[in-house]
Amino acid sequence: MRRTFQSPSTWALLATLLVLGWQSLTVQANFAGNWTGLFRTGAEMRVPPRLAAATWRNLNPTGYDGQFYRYLAHDPFLRRDTADYIDGPVLRARRILVPLAAWALACGDESRVDAAYVAVIALWIFAGVWWTSRLSLFHGRSAAWGLAFLAIPAAPVAMDSMTVDVALAALTVCFVWQFRSGESRWLWWTLAAAALVR
């Protein structure tokens, strides 16, 4: 039993389930069950017509960054008029890793992209907690310290607003773990992935 509590996967799974549970509650309580409310689309912002009907509008007139990454996830190669609805489309398109992962997970099916995006954010939460747990074990601490990843500002902001910074936070912890533990064969891949997040 003690061994289970020292497993990074146990704590990462627990954190992910807590995050998804909290999101489910807030979606029901605040967005009438519409998960697009998590993307914080501004009340006065233009939305691509194909997404407008399903989009929950935030009371804030300008919304938050998650709305633009959602549009990118629906059209990661900017083949449609999506760039017209994104503030700074060139800047946002350089931060493609999370939106592209959501699009790929949904197999390009627009009806599944929003759910896939939420799943991708949950996977980054899992990864961040897992790597933090591994780093904690490496330093002789309990794997439960992996839950500290949820206190990194990028994590609560991402679970509340679907921003991409949680992926960079997770990759940063991964980099530190790889560097400290000597597991450096994937180090350059980690850095390359980080460059595609922010």
N, C-alpha and C positions, 0 to 999 in steps of 0.2 A: 504494500500500500504506500509506504514512504517513497518507494521508487517512482510511483505515478506522480507524486507531488514534486518530484525533481525533474520531471519531463517537460522540456520547453513546449512540446506540442500540447500538453494538457492546459498550460496557462494561456497559450495562444488561442486555443479553441474556446476556452472560457471567456477571454476578452472579446473574441469575435461574436460569440453568442450574446454577450452583454450589449455590445454595440448594436447588433441587429435587433435585439429586443427593445432597446431604447428607441431606435429609429422607428420600429413598428408602432410603438406607443405614441410617439410624437406625430407620426403620419396620421394615425387615427384621430388623435385629439386636436391637431392643429390644421390638417390639410384634408379633412373629410375622406381619408383613405387614399388620397392621390399622392403617390410616391414622388411625383415630379416637384412637389412642394419643397423637397430637400435641396433642389438646385437653386432656390431663391431667385426666381425670375422676377425682375422688377415690374411693377404695375404699369410703368410708362415706357418700358423697353419694347422694341420691335422684336417679334418672334417669327422665325421662318413659318410661312403659312401651313406647311405640312405638319408642323408640330403644335400650332397654336391651339387647336381644339382640346388637346390632351394636357396642356400646360397649366399648372396651378400658378396663379400670379401672387407674388408677395406684396404686402402693403407698402414696403419700401419702394419708392418710385424707380430707383436704379437697380435694385437687387444686389447680387453678389457674383463673384467670379464663376461659381459652379455652373451658372446658366450658359456661359460661353463654351465651357468644356463639354457640356451636354450637346450643344450644337455640333461641335467638332466630332464627338463620338458618333453622331448620326451621319456625318459627312467628312471623314478624316482626310480625304484627299482633295477636299474643296472643289468637287466637280459640279456642284450646284451653286445657287446664289448664297450659300451659307456665310461667306465672308462679309456680305453686306450687313449681317446681323451681329457680327462680332466686333467688339472694340479692340483695335489693334490685332487684326487677323494674322499678320506675319509673326508677331510676338507669341500669340496663343498657339499658332500652328507649330512653332518650335517646341512647345511643351506637349508633344503628341503621345507620349507613352501611355498614359492612363486612358485618354479617349480612344486611342487605337486598340488598346487591349479590350476595352468594352465592346467596340465594334467587332473585333475578332471573336470574342466570346459569344456574341449574339449571331455570329456567322453572317454579319451584314444585314440581318433582318431588323428593320426599323422598329417593328413592334416589340422587339426584345432588348433593344439597346439600353433603354433607361434602367431596366432591371439588371442587365449585365454590368452597367456602370456602378450601381450600388454594390454588386457582388465584387467588382474589382477593388473598390475602396475597402470592402471587408477583407479581401485577400491581403491588401497592403497592411491593414491593421494586424492581421494574423502574422504576417511576415515580420513586422516591426517588433511585436511582442516576442515572437520566437527567437529572433536574433538578439534581442535584449536579454532574454532568458539564457541563451547560450553564452553571452558575454558575462552575465552574472555568475554562471557556473564556472566559467574559466577563471574568474577571480575568487572562487571559493565561497560564493554567496548562494543563497537559495534561488532556485529557478523562478520563484514567485515574484522576484524583483522585475521580471519581464513586464509585469503589469504597469510598471512605472512609465512604459512607453505611452500609455494612455494619457499621461500628464504632459507630454510634449505638446505644445500648443497646436501643432499641425494635426494631431489626431482628433481632438474634439471639434476643431473647425471643419475638418473633412467629413466627419460623421454627421455634422449638422448642416453643412453647406456644399458638400461634394467637391471640395477643392482638391487640387492634385498634390499639394505640399506633403501630404502624409506619405506618399511614395518616396519623395526625397528624404524625409526623415527616416523611413525604414531602410533605405539604401545607405544612408549615413551610418546607421547602427551596424549594418551588414559590413560596411567598409572597415569600421573600427574593429569589429569582431575578427574579420579576415586578417587585418594587419597585426592585431595582438596575438592571435592564435597561430599565426604562421600559415593559415589556410589561404594562401595568396594566389592560387591558380586561376581564380575567377575575379581577381581584383580589378582588372582592366574592364571586364564586362560590367562590373558594378559601377565603375566610373562612367562608362559609356551610357548605361541606362540612366544614371543620374543626370547626365547632360540632356537627355530626352524628356526629363520631367520639368526642369526649371533652369 
